[in-house]
Amino acid sequence: MQCNSIRGLILYSMMPGSLLDIENVLLYAPLWQLALGGLIVVWVVNWIMFRPKLVKSPDFYNFRSEKVRRMKMKSFPPPYPNGWVRLCSTQDIAGGKIHSISALGREFVAFRGDNGKAGVLDAYCPHLGAHLGQGGKIVNGNIECPFHSWQFNTDGKAVEIPYCRKDIPSRAKTKAYHVREHLGMVFIWFHAESECQDPQWELEFHKDCLDDSRFYFVTSRQMEFDHHVIEMHLNSADYFHFSTLHKALPLPILDKFLFGLHNLKARYFENAIPSKPHICFFEEKMEKLFLFGKISVVPSFILNSIAVKVTFEGPTIVHFSVKTILGEMRMIKTILPISPFHQYVEARWWADRSVPRWLCFIMTIVAGRALEQDREVWSNKMYHEKPMLVSGDGPFPAFKRYYNQFYSDNSKSLAENELEW
């Protein structure tokens, strides 16, 4: 039987005893059908191999690049403001341990003396420059240099030089910093001016958290950010970004459907505590909570019972008070400038004993995710000395006046002396 078409070939192949294979196709198919099939195969291969490709242009932007970094260096204020700075935890120096810290453009060592006092010194021995925290040890409450066994007390004075034949000279000392232990943390007074090494104010907020009869310690959270130290404080003046960048309840799934209406107010100088200009306040209340932006889902009396007050105590310490119908939660957030655009942030939480621990943990998650919502903008933004403000912007001029008080004549030169700055 001869087949004059593919249809005939198919019918033929269905007969008992017949076989359908490539040889049958090539033998019985008309020439034009073979040519058409070949053209189709050539077109498909050509389309796969030689079709036009829309190639996305590479994104050459990198906020960590040297170019962007230099632009930020010219844009932002100096990276290390004057004031109290949390350097480490009291646990870091427990049990005779020495804690080395690289921050604020300097190198430090922290330890605890035999009198129970915490000490923070410049890390490098004034004798021949050995690092006291790398190989050093605590002997009789003093830190001993690993190189020649000089010993320094918490005041930075050399109290033992094993080979010194005369009395130890008074000049045998290293720089020591004023230290305060507060809420389980070690703070130092940092100032760019040599004549301002004595503290200009004392830490005073949330000391009542140590009252075990009322509060209990919840947890601590640590984070790192690639931005300038000013950014978290600057949020206090930026009212509108709470509506654009932040979610009403930053929890998984819920942040997709819930939207809030905030009432915000920042207070600086004469509107805060006139006699303590280093302190300012920020208050927040959520007036409405909407589902899909339309349906009010939480009664007003419940929202009105929740009050958030933020206290800024200098340039690197932020206190939070969250009052609810179940009791109060407290959080102290500290910012340690590791380098000009790298911050180590720690948040420590306490709560009234009437507040369930599970609720506190939810709050720690909410607070952490709220910070994460700022991360991308903070990492990539510039600072404008004279921003283009319009009606409806927050109190940026008042904030600038507030934060500028933490800089002095040598703040800029201190940063410029750092090799990486």
C-alpha positions as CSV (number, residue, x, y, z in Angstrom):
1,M,0.0,0.0,0.0
2,Q,1.2,3.5,-0.8
3,C,0.3,6.5,1.3
4,N,0.0,9.9,-0.5
5,S,-0.3,12.0,2.7
6,I,0.5,12.0,6.3
7,R,-3.1,11.1,7.0
8,G,-2.8,8.0,4.9
9,L,0.4,7.1,6.6
10,I,-1.3,7.4,10.0
11,L,-4.2,5.2,8.8
12,Y,-1.8,2.7,7.4
13,S,0.1,2.6,10.7
14,M,-3.1,1.7,12.5
15,M,-3.5,-1.5,10.5
16,P,-2.5,-4.7,12.2
17,G,1.1,-5.7,11.7
18,S,2.2,-2.3,10.4
19,L,5.0,-0.2,12.0
20,L,5.4,3.5,12.2
21,D,8.9,4.8,12.3
22,I,11.1,7.5,10.8
23,E,11.9,5.3,7.8
24,N,8.2,5.1,6.9
25,V,7.9,8.9,7.2
26,L,10.9,9.6,5.0
27,L,9.8,6.9,2.5
28,Y,6.2,7.8,2.0
29,A,5.8,11.5,3.0
30,P,5.6,13.9,0.0
31,L,8.7,16.1,-0.6
32,W,6.8,19.4,0.3
33,Q,5.8,18.1,3.7
34,L,9.4,17.1,4.5
35,A,10.6,20.6,3.4
36,L,7.9,22.3,5.5
37,G,8.8,20.2,8.6
38,G,12.5,21.1,8.0
39,L,11.7,24.8,7.8
40,I,9.7,24.6,11.1
41,V,12.7,22.9,12.8
42,V,15.1,25.5,11.5
43,W,12.8,28.3,12.6
44,V,12.5,26.9,16.1
45,V,16.2,26.3,16.5
46,N,16.9,29.8,15.2
47,W,14.3,31.4,17.6
48,I,15.8,29.6,20.6
49,M,19.5,30.4,19.7
50,F,19.3,33.8,18.0
51,R,16.1,35.4,19.4
52,P,16.5,39.1,20.5
53,K,17.3,39.2,24.2
54,L,16.5,42.1,26.5
55,V,19.4,42.2,28.9
56,K,18.9,44.1,32.2
57,S,21.6,46.7,32.7
58,P,23.8,45.9,35.7
59,D,23.1,47.9,38.9
60,F,26.5,49.5,39.7
61,Y,25.2,51.2,42.9
62,N,26.6,50.0,46.1
63,F,26.1,51.9,49.3
64,R,29.3,50.4,50.7
65,S,31.4,51.6,47.8
66,E,34.2,54.1,48.4
67,K,32.5,56.7,46.2
68,V,29.2,56.6,48.2
69,R,31.1,56.6,51.4
70,R,33.0,59.7,50.5
71,M,29.8,61.4,49.5
72,K,28.4,60.6,52.9
73,M,31.5,61.8,54.7
74,K,30.9,65.2,53.2
75,S,27.2,65.1,53.8
76,F,26.8,64.0,57.4
77,P,27.8,65.5,60.7
78,P,30.8,64.1,62.5
79,P,30.3,60.4,63.4
80,Y,31.1,60.5,67.1
81,P,29.0,62.9,69.2
82,N,29.8,63.9,72.8
83,G,28.0,62.2,75.6
84,W,27.5,58.9,77.5
85,V,28.0,55.9,75.3
86,R,27.3,52.2,76.2
87,L,30.5,50.4,75.6
88,C,29.7,46.9,76.8
89,S,27.7,44.8,79.2
90,T,28.6,44.1,82.9
91,Q,28.7,40.4,82.0
92,D,31.5,41.1,79.6
93,I,33.9,41.9,82.5
94,A,32.6,39.4,85.0
95,G,34.9,36.8,86.5
96,G,38.2,38.6,85.8
97,K,37.6,38.9,82.1
98,I,39.0,41.7,79.9
99,H,36.8,43.0,77.2
100,S,38.3,44.7,74.1
101,I,36.2,47.2,72.2
102,S,36.9,48.9,68.9
103,A,34.5,51.9,68.6
104,L,34.3,55.7,68.4
105,G,37.4,55.8,66.3
106,R,39.4,54.4,69.3
107,E,40.4,51.1,71.0
108,F,39.3,50.4,74.5
109,V,39.7,47.7,77.2
110,A,37.2,47.3,80.0
111,F,37.7,45.3,83.2
112,R,36.7,45.2,86.8
113,G,39.1,46.2,89.6
114,D,39.5,44.6,93.0
115,N,37.4,47.3,94.5
116,G,34.5,46.1,92.3
117,K,34.7,49.2,90.2
118,A,34.6,48.9,86.4
119,G,37.4,50.6,84.5
120,V,37.8,51.5,80.8
121,L,41.3,52.5,79.5
122,D,42.9,53.1,76.2
123,A,43.8,49.7,74.8
124,Y,47.5,50.4,74.0
125,C,50.1,50.3,76.8
126,P,51.9,53.7,77.1
127,H,55.2,51.9,77.5
128,L,55.8,50.2,74.1
129,G,52.3,50.0,72.7
130,A,51.1,46.4,73.4
131,H,47.4,45.9,73.4
132,L,46.3,45.3,77.0
133,G,43.3,43.2,76.0
134,Q,45.2,40.8,73.7
135,G,47.2,38.5,76.0
136,G,46.8,40.7,79.1
137,K,45.3,39.4,82.3
138,I,43.9,40.6,85.6
139,V,46.3,40.5,88.5
140,N,45.1,41.7,92.0
141,G,42.3,43.7,90.3
142,N,44.7,45.4,87.9
143,I,45.1,44.9,84.2
144,E,48.6,43.5,83.3
145,C,50.3,44.2,80.0
146,P,51.4,41.0,78.2
147,F,54.6,42.6,77.0
148,H,56.5,43.7,80.1
149,S,54.0,43.0,82.9
150,W,53.2,46.7,83.7
151,Q,50.0,46.8,85.8
152,F,47.3,49.5,85.6
153,N,44.4,50.2,87.9
154,T,40.9,51.3,86.9
155,D,42.1,55.0,87.1
156,G,44.8,54.2,84.5
157,K,47.8,54.6,86.9
158,A,50.7,52.2,86.6
159,V,50.8,50.5,90.0
160,E,53.4,47.8,89.3
161,I,56.5,47.8,87.0
162,P,58.5,44.7,88.0
163,Y,61.9,46.0,86.9
164,C,61.5,49.6,87.9
165,R,64.4,50.5,90.4
166,K,62.8,53.7,91.7
167,D,59.3,54.8,92.6
168,I,56.9,54.6,89.7
169,P,56.8,58.0,88.1
170,S,53.4,59.8,88.1
171,R,53.6,60.1,84.3
172,A,53.4,56.3,84.0
173,K,49.7,56.1,83.3
174,T,47.3,55.7,80.4
175,K,44.0,57.4,79.6
176,A,41.1,56.3,81.8
177,Y,37.5,57.2,81.1
178,H,34.7,58.1,83.5
179,V,32.5,55.0,83.8
180,R,28.9,54.5,85.0
181,E,27.2,51.1,85.4
182,H,23.6,51.5,84.6
183,L,21.0,48.7,84.1
184,G,23.6,46.0,83.6
185,M,25.6,48.1,81.1
186,V,28.9,49.9,81.2
187,F,28.8,53.5,79.9
188,I,31.7,55.9,79.4
189,W,31.8,59.6,79.0
190,F,33.1,60.4,75.6
191,H,34.1,64.0,74.5
192,A,36.2,65.4,71.7
193,E,37.6,68.2,73.9
194,S,40.3,67.5,76.4
195,E,38.9,70.1,78.8
196,C,35.5,68.5,78.9
197,Q,36.5,65.0,80.1
198,D,34.3,65.3,83.2
199,P,30.7,64.4,82.6
200,Q,28.3,67.3,81.9
201,W,25.2,65.3,83.0
202,E,24.4,62.0,84.7
203,L,22.3,59.0,83.5
204,E,19.0,59.1,85.3
205,F,16.2,57.4,83.5
206,H,14.6,54.0,84.2
207,K,16.7,53.2,87.3
208,D,13.5,52.0,88.9
209,C,13.7,49.0,86.6
210,L,16.1,47.4,89.0
211,D,13.3,47.2,91.6
212,D,12.6,43.5,91.5
213,S,9.4,43.9,93.4
214,R,7.8,45.8,90.5
215,F,9.7,45.0,87.3
216,Y,11.3,41.8,85.8
217,F,13.9,41.6,83.1
218,V,12.4,40.3,79.8
219,T,15.2,39.9,77.3
220,S,17.8,41.8,75.2
221,R,18.1,42.1,71.4
222,Q,21.1,43.0,69.4
223,M,21.2,44.4,65.9
224,E,23.7,46.1,63.5
225,F,23.0,48.9,61.0
226,D,25.0,50.5,58.2
227,H,24.0,54.2,58.9
228,H,25.1,57.3,60.7
229,V,24.5,57.5,64.5
230,I,22.0,60.5,64.0
231,E,19.4,58.5,62.1
232,M,17.5,56.9,64.9
233,H,17.1,60.2,66.8
234,L,16.2,62.0,63.5
235,N,13.1,59.8,63.3
236,S,11.6,61.8,66.2
237,A,11.2,64.8,63.9
238,D,10.0,62.9,60.8
239,Y,6.3,62.5,61.6
240,F,5.1,61.6,58.1
241,H,7.4,58.6,57.6
242,F,5.4,56.7,60.2
243,S,2.6,56.6,57.7
244,T,4.7,55.8,54.6
245,L,7.5,53.6,55.8
246,H,6.1,51.9,58.9
247,K,3.2,49.5,59.3
248,A,0.6,49.9,62.1
249,L,1.4,46.5,63.5
250,P,4.6,45.1,61.9
251,L,3.9,41.4,62.4
252,P,3.9,38.8,59.6
253,I,0.6,38.7,57.6
254,L,-1.0,41.4,59.9
255,D,1.2,44.1,58.4
256,K,-0.5,43.5,55.0
257,F,-4.0,44.3,56.2
258,L,-3.8,46.7,59.2
259,F,-3.3,50.4,58.8
260,G,-3.1,53.0,61.6
261,L,-3.7,56.7,62.2
262,H,-1.0,58.1,64.5
263,N,-0.9,61.2,66.7
264,L,2.8,62.2,67.1
265,K,4.6,65.0,69.0
266,A,8.3,65.7,69.7
267,R,9.4,68.1,72.4
268,Y,12.9,69.8,72.5
269,F,14.5,72.3,74.8
270,E,11.9,74.6,76.4
271,N,9.2,72.2,75.5
272,A,11.0,69.3,77.3
273,I,13.1,70.0,80.3
274,P,14.7,73.5,79.9
275,S,17.3,72.9,82.6
276,K,18.4,69.6,80.9
277,P,18.9,70.4,77.2
278,H,20.4,66.9,76.5
279,I,16.9,65.4,77.0
280,C,14.1,65.5,74.5
281,F,10.8,63.6,74.3
282,F,8.7,61.9,71.6
283,E,5.1,60.8,72.2
284,E,3.0,58.5,70.1
285,K,-0.6,57.4,70.2
286,M,-2.5,55.4,67.7
287,E,-5.9,56.9,67.3
288,K,-7.4,54.4,64.8
289,L,-6.5,50.9,63.6
290,F,-8.1,50.0,60.3
291,L,-8.6,46.7,58.4
292,F,-7.8,47.2,54.7
293,G,-7.6,50.9,55.5
294,K,-11.4,51.2,55.9
295,I,-12.9,49.1,58.8
296,S,-12.0,50.2,62.3
297,V,-11.2,47.0,64.2
298,V,-10.1,48.1,67.7
299,P,-12.3,50.2,70.0
300,S,-11.0,53.7,70.7
301,F,-10.9,53.2,74.5
302,I,-8.5,50.3,74.1
303,L,-6.2,52.4,71.8
304,N,-6.4,55.3,74.2
305,S,-5.2,53.1,77.0
306,I,-1.9,52.5,75.1
307,A,0.6,55.3,75.4
308,V,4.2,55.3,74.0
309,K,6.7,57.8,75.4
310,V,10.2,58.0,74.1
311,T,13.0,59.8,76.0
312,F,16.3,60.7,74.3
313,E,19.0,61.0,76.9
314,G,21.9,62.4,74.9
315,P,22.9,61.3,71.3
316,T,23.1,57.5,71.8
317,I,20.6,56.5,74.4
318,V,16.8,56.1,73.8
319,H,14.3,55.1,76.5
320,F,10.9,53.7,75.7
321,S,7.9,53.5,78.0
322,V,4.8,51.5,76.7
323,K,1.8,51.8,79.0
324,T,-1.1,49.4,78.6
325,I,-4.1,48.3,80.6
326,L,-2.1,45.3,81.8
327,G,0.9,47.4,83.0
328,E,4.0,49.1,81.7
329,M,6.9,47.8,79.6
330,R,10.2,49.6,79.4
331,M,13.0,49.4,76.9
332,I,16.4,51.1,76.8
333,K,18.0,51.2,73.4
334,T,21.7,52.1,73.1
335,I,23.7,52.9,70.0
336,L,27.4,52.3,69.8
337,P,29.2,53.8,66.7
338,I,31.6,51.1,65.6
339,S,32.7,53.2,62.7
340,P,31.2,56.3,61.0
341,F,28.5,54.3,59.2
342,H,28.2,51.2,61.3
343,Q,26.2,51.1,64.5
344,Y,25.8,48.3,67.1
345,V,22.3,48.6,68.7
346,E,21.2,46.8,71.8
347,A,17.7,46.9,73.2
348,R,17.0,45.7,76.8
349,W,13.4,45.1,78.0
350,W,11.8,45.2,81.4
351,A,8.1,44.9,82.3
352,D,5.7,45.3,85.2
353,R,5.1,41.9,86.9
354,S,1.5,42.3,85.9
355,V,2.4,42.1,82.2
356,P,2.6,38.5,80.7
357,R,5.9,37.5,79.4
358,W,4.4,36.4,76.1
359,L,3.1,39.9,75.5
360,C,6.5,41.4,76.1
361,F,8.1,39.0,73.6
362,I,5.5,40.1,71.0
363,M,6.5,43.7,71.8
364,T,10.2,43.0,71.3
365,I,9.3,41.5,67.9
366,V,7.2,44.5,66.9
367,A,10.0,46.9,67.9
368,G,12.6,44.9,66.1
369,R,10.6,44.7,62.9
370,A,9.8,48.4,63.1
371,L,13.5,49.2,63.0
372,E,14.0,46.8,60.1
373,Q,11.4,48.9,58.1
374,D,13.9,51.8,58.3
375,R,17.0,49.8,57.4
376,E,17.0,50.2,53.6
377,V,16.4,53.9,53.7
378,W,18.9,54.5,56.5
379,S,21.6,52.5,54.7
380,N,21.2,54.4,51.4
381,K,20.3,58.0,52.4
382,M,22.3,61.2,52.4
383,Y,22.1,64.0,55.0
384,H,21.1,67.5,53.9
385,E,22.3,70.3,56.0
386,K,19.5,72.5,54.6
387,P,16.7,70.1,53.6
388,M,13.9,71.3,51.3
389,L,11.1,71.4,53.8
390,V,7.4,72.2,53.1
391,S,4.3,72.8,55.1
392,G,3.4,69.6,56.9
393,D,7.0,68.4,57.6
394,G,8.1,67.7,61.2
395,P,10.1,69.9,63.5
396,F,13.5,69.3,61.7
397,P,15.0,72.8,62.6
398,A,14.3,72.1,66.3
399,F,15.8,68.7,66.1
400,K,18.9,70.0,64.3
401,R,19.4,72.5,67.1
402,Y,19.0,69.8,69.6
403,Y,21.5,67.3,68.1
404,N,24.1,69.9,67.2
405,Q,24.7,70.6,70.9
406,F,26.5,67.2,71.1
407,Y,29.3,68.4,68.7
408,S,32.2,70.6,69.6
409,D,35.2,72.2,67.8
410,N,37.3,69.0,67.7
411,S,34.5,66.6,66.7
412,K,35.3,66.9,63.1
413,S,39.0,66.7,63.4
414,L,38.7,63.7,65.7
415,A,36.9,61.9,62.9
416,E,39.4,63.1,60.2
417,N,42.3,61.7,62.2
418,E,40.7,58.2,61.8
419,L,42.4,56.5,58.8
420,E,39.1,55.3,57.4
421,W,37.3,58.6,57.7
